Amino acid sequence: METIKISVAKDKQVYEFEVHDFAHHEGERCKFEVYDQGTFIAAFEPDDHEYLRICKNPGKVDQEVLHLIADKLESMHL
């Protein structure tokens, strides 16, 4: 597992997250887990075209913020 720190901005507010990348994920776990100050808030997994889709959203994070996170992770080519 690799840990990555990312930030995204929405409406002039910057959000900081810690992302755990499970490089060898299997169907049981999502590939990326997102944490906000140590609290698990969301998870993503790649689809058949390697675009990320929301796997879990227990933190009830705003959909636009989730899409910004996914875009950032996709741009990193992990």
VOPAGU-2260 file (C-alpha; in pm, 1 decimal, decimal comma):
REM VOPAGU-2260
SITE   aa  ch    i         X         Y         Z
SITE  MET   A    0       0,0       0,0       0,0
SITE  GLU   A    1     127,9     341,9     -97,1
SITE  THR   A    2       5,6     662,5      68,5
SITE  ILE   A    3     -35,2     978,6    -138,2
SITE  LYS   A    4    -130,5    1328,0     -23,7
SITE  ILE   A    5    -346,2    1527,5    -264,1
SITE  SER   A    6    -539,3    1851,8    -260,9
SITE  VAL   A    7    -833,7    1969,5    -468,6
SITE  ALA   A    8   -1005,9    2307,1    -482,5
SITE  LYS   A    9   -1375,0    2386,7    -509,7
SITE  ASP   A   10   -1532,8    2730,7    -470,9
SITE  LYS   A   11   -1204,5    2885,5    -348,4
SITE  GLN   A   12   -1173,7    2623,0     -72,9
SITE  VAL   A   13    -881,9    2379,1     -78,4
SITE  TYR   A   14    -939,6    2027,0      51,2
SITE  GLU   A   15    -646,3    1809,4     164,7
SITE  PHE   A   16    -673,2    1430,9     156,1
SITE  GLU   A   17    -461,0    1125,4     216,1
SITE  VAL   A   18    -510,5     846,7     -36,4
SITE  HIS   A   19    -412,6     484,8      20,1
SITE  ASP   A   20    -330,4     311,3    -308,2
SITE  PHE   A   21    -375,9     -66,3    -298,7
SITE  ALA   A   22    -177,2    -150,4    -612,1
SITE  HIS   A   23    -263,5    -519,5    -600,7
SITE  HIS   A   24    -631,3    -483,5    -514,9
SITE  GLU   A   25    -868,9    -772,0    -564,5
SITE  GLY   A   26   -1247,8    -752,0    -593,1
SITE  GLU   A   27   -1291,8    -741,9    -214,9
SITE  ARG   A   28   -1134,4    -398,6    -167,2
SITE  CYS   A   29   -1144,1     -76,7    -368,2
SITE  LYS   A   30    -812,3      30,7    -521,5
SITE  PHE   A   31    -803,9     377,0    -362,0
SITE  GLU   A   32    -925,3     471,3     -14,0
SITE  VAL   A   33    -952,6     841,7      70,4
SITE  TYR   A   34    -905,6     980,9     421,4
SITE  ASP   A   35    -972,6    1325,6     564,4
SITE  GLN   A   36    -770,2    1386,4     881,4
SITE  GLY   A   37    -748,9    1011,0     943,7
SITE  THR   A   38   -1119,2     940,8     882,6
SITE  PHE   A   39   -1215,7     711,9     592,7
SITE  ILE   A   40   -1448,7     913,1     369,2
SITE  ALA   A   41   -1455,6     752,3      23,6
SITE  ALA   A   42   -1310,4     488,3    -206,5
SITE  PHE   A   43   -1260,8     450,9    -581,5
SITE  GLU   A   44   -1193,4     167,0    -820,6
SITE  PRO   A   45   -1106,2     169,8   -1190,6
SITE  ASP   A   46   -1365,5      65,4   -1446,1
SITE  ASP   A   47   -1288,9    -137,4   -1758,9
SITE  HIS   A   48   -1150,3     176,5   -1927,3
SITE  GLU   A   49    -928,3     270,1   -1629,3
SITE  TYR   A   50   -1148,2     564,4   -1528,0
SITE  LEU   A   51   -1219,2     581,4   -1156,3
SITE  ARG   A   52   -1568,4     530,2   -1025,7
SITE  ILE   A   53   -1693,7     583,0    -673,5
SITE  CYS   A   54   -1682,5     255,5    -487,3
SITE  LYS   A   55   -1785,4     380,8    -139,2
SITE  ASN   A   56   -1887,3     716,4       8,0
SITE  PRO   A   57   -1940,4     663,9     381,9
SITE  GLY   A   58   -1836,9    1026,0     449,4
SITE  LYS   A   59   -2122,1    1150,3     227,9
SITE  VAL   A   60   -1871,0    1373,1      45,6
SITE  ASP   A   61   -2006,1    1618,5    -210,2
SITE  GLN   A   62   -2017,8    1450,8    -553,3
SITE  GLU   A   63   -1827,1    1735,2    -718,4
SITE  VAL   A   64   -1541,8    1700,9    -466,4
SITE  LEU   A   65   -1534,7    1325,4    -530,6
SITE  HIS   A   66   -1508,3    1387,2    -905,0
SITE  LEU   A   67   -1222,5    1631,9    -845,0
SITE  ILE   A   68   -1042,7    1367,8    -637,9
SITE  ALA   A   69   -1095,7    1106,4    -910,1
SITE  ASP   A   70    -971,3    1347,7   -1178,8
SITE  LYS   A   71    -659,3    1422,6    -974,1
SITE  LEU   A   72    -585,3    1051,6    -920,5
SITE  GLU   A   73    -643,0     972,0   -1288,6
SITE  SER   A   74    -403,9    1249,6   -1390,1
SITE  MET   A   75    -134,4    1090,1   -1173,4
SITE  HIS   A   76    -151,8     767,6   -1380,0
SITE  LEU   A   77    -131,2     539,0   -1076,8
